[in-house]
Amino acid sequence: MLKALLSSPKVSVLEQSLAAASLRHKVISNNIANVNTPGFKKSEVAFESMLQSALGGSQLLMTSTNEKHFQTVRSPLQVTPTINTITDTSMRTDGNNVDVDIEMAELAKNNIYYNAVAQQLGQHFSGLKNVINGGRS
């Protein structure tokens, strides 16, 4: 029973979101650290759009009748963040495509996202604590 409460789909998705935000922080920090490295190509983390489509985007649901069929729609619990390197742009003549202003804005945005997800997770566990205590503080 307790394991079911702590490993609910909501908690799992929020944990994955925190992990994605943490990974994004590392990737953005790496981009900023390499702002003056000739030929460096920035990276970004893709997660939220994949999670949104897994949670009920406009994809067509298909039935798999054979184990060798491609999986077209994944469960939200199977969505993992991916790192994509942006190679088709260049900010300077040395081939580097990092814009420190954009990266700092993305870092601030990611910080807000991480705090919002952490707050949601905290509220979930506060609600469980309240239920366990029978509504008493």
N, C-alpha and C positions, 0 to 999 in steps of 0.2 A: 504494500500500500504506500509506504513512504517513498519507495523507489519510483513508483508511478507518479507521485506528486513532484518529485525533483527532476524527473526526466520527461516531462510533458513536451509535446511538440512546440508549445510556445517557448518554454525554457530553452529547448534545443536551438530554435531559430534565433533567439536572442543571444545565446552563446556564440553561434556561428557569426552573427552580426558583430559582436565584440571582437572576435578573432579577425574578421575581415578588416575592421577599423584599425586594429593593432598592426596588421600586416601593411595596410595602406600608410600608416604613420612611418613605418620602417622604409617603405618604398619612396615616399616623399622626402624623407630625411636623406636617403641615398641620392636622390635627384639633386637636392640642394647642396650636398657635400661635393657633388661632381659638376657644379655649375661652371667651373673653369677648366674642366678636363676636355681637351680637344677630341672631337669625334664621339663624345659620350652621347648616348641616346636615352632619353628619359623613359621611365616605365610608369604604368598606372595599374591600379587594381580594379578588376571588374567583379562585382558581386550583387549589388542591389538590383540591377536590371534582370539578372538571371533569377534571383529570388522572387522578384515580382512576377515573372512569367511562370515560375513554378507554383506560385500561390494562386494563380488563376488568371493569367494573362489571356490574350486572345488566341491561344494556340488551339489547334484542333486535337482533341483527344482521340487516340487510336488504341485499338486492342492488339496486344501481342499474342499471336497464336503459336509462336515457335520461339524457343530460347535463343535462336540466332537472329531474330528480328532486332533492328535498331531500337533503342529506347528514345522516343521522341519527347516525352514529357517526364521530367524527373520530379520526385517528391521534394518539397522544400527542405527536408532533412538531408537530401543528397547533394544540395547545392554547396559548392566550395568556391572560395575566391580564387581568381586566377590573375597572374601578373602578365600584362601585355607590354611589350616594348614598342614605343612609337618611333618608327624608323623613317617615316615619309615626310618629316618636317625638319627644318633646320633654322635656328635663330641667328646663327653667326656664320661667318665664312669658314671657320674651322670645323664645321659639321655638328657642333653641339646644339641641341634643341631645347635646353632648359631655360625657362624664363623664371627667374627667382621670384618675381612678383606674383606670378600665377601659382607657383608652388607654395608660397607663403599663404596665399588665399585658400588653396586647397587644404593646407595643414590646419588652418583655422576652422574651415568647414568640417573637416574630419574630426576635429576636437569636439565640436558641437554635436556631431552625430554620435560619437562615442559616449559622451555624457548623457545624451538623450536615451540611448539604448541601455546604458548602465542604470539610469533612473527607472526605466520600465522594468528591468529585471529586479531592482530593489523593491519597487511597488508590488510586484508579483509575490515576492517572498514576504513582504510585510502583510499582504492580504492573507497568505497562508498562515503566518504566525497569529494573525488576528482570529482566524477560524479555529486554529488549534487551541488558543486561549479562551475560546468561547465568547469572544467579543470584549473580554476584559483586557485592560492595558497591562 
